[in-house]
Amino acid sequence: MSSPLTVDVQVVCDDKEVPAQADIGAWVEVAIMQSGRVPTGDVEVAVRVVDADEIRTLNLLYREQDRPTNVLSFPSGEIDGLPTDFARPLGDIVICASIVASEASDQGKRPGDHWGHLLVHGALHLLGFDHETEAEAASMEALETEILASKDVADPYAGP
C-alpha cells in the first residue's frame, strides 16, 4: 500500500474471547493488501465488535433480515469534498463475537481462524467484492481461501 492503513477497532460487547485489536487490524490489512484492489493514499477501516442484539438490529435495518448474523460490511464509497490530506474511509465492518464463537465451535474451527475468515470476508466487501451470483461467490471464496492460506489457515469452505 502506498500509504498507511488505519484500523479503528471498537469492542462494545462483554465477550472475553475477542482477538486483540492488533490481530483484528492485521487480518483487515492482509485482506486489503492481497485483494488485488489495494487503494491508493491513506485509508481507514472501522471494525466494531458487537453482541447479537446490535447485529440483529443492523441486519434488520440494512438487509431486512430479522436475525443476528456473523458479519456485516458497510462500504463508504466516495466522499465528495474530502480534503486530500485526510485518510479516505473504506467503510465499517461489524462482527458479532458470540456468533463467531458459536459458529467456530459448531464447525470445528479454531476461533482465531474463524475470526480471521470473517474479517477477511468483511474487508473484501469494503473493496467491492460480492457473492450475489455463483461466479462472484466462487471468485470471492477463492480469494478468501488464498488470503487465509497465506496465514496458515485452512480453506474455510472445504468439507470436514
VENBEL-V487225 format. One line per field, one symbol per residue. phi: phi as a letter, one per 40 degrees, with the letter a starting at -180 (. if undefined). A space follows every 10 residues. Layout:
# VENBEL-V487225
phi = ???
This chain:
# VENBEL-V487225
phi = .cacbbbcbb bbbcccbccc dccccccccc cccbcgbccc gcbbbbbbcb cccccccccc cbbfbcacbc abbbccgcbc gcdccccccc ibbbbcdccd cccdcccgbc dcccdddccc dccccccgca acbccccccc cccdcccccc bgbcdccccc
